[in-house]
Amino acid sequence: MKPIERISMYLQFRNISPHSFERKIKLSNGYYAKQLRNKGSVGSDILIKIHEHYSELNMLWVLTGEGNMIDESRANSIMQAEEFTFKYEVENIKLQNLQEDVAQLNTALKDKEKIISLYEFMLNQPSGSTITQQPSPNSL
């Protein structure tokens, strides 16, 4: 079995479409399918790109067929990183929501403080007096 066929097995195992694979490692459209169809060889530059983007894939297995398809130590690290990223994004959304809530509460608090100030002003007015507008200097 050739490396291109083992790469195909990995893509099927991970349910990755050929187009997505080509896009991710920046291959020309249809390159992978052509290589697979002709059982062509995979160059070292492409193997390096595959290793960079699919680091859980055991490159020794790709080249020789020896060992496991998935490098478990890398797979665990990747899963931990993905889990951390997911938790970070969830917590970041929660934080943004809390910041929006605080902003709304601050606005409501300022409004209530204004209302209280108006009531205090009205209570401190002598009884029977009305609030009159001062004449402007231009009207004199």
Secondary structure as UniProt FT lines:
FT   HELIX           3..13
FT   TURN            14..15
FT   HELIX           18..24
FT   TURN            25..26
FT   TURN            29..30
FT   HELIX           31..37
FT   TURN            38..39
FT   HELIX           44..53
FT   TURN            55..56
FT   HELIX           59..64
FT   HELIX           72..123
FT   TURN            127..128
FT   HELIX           137..139
//
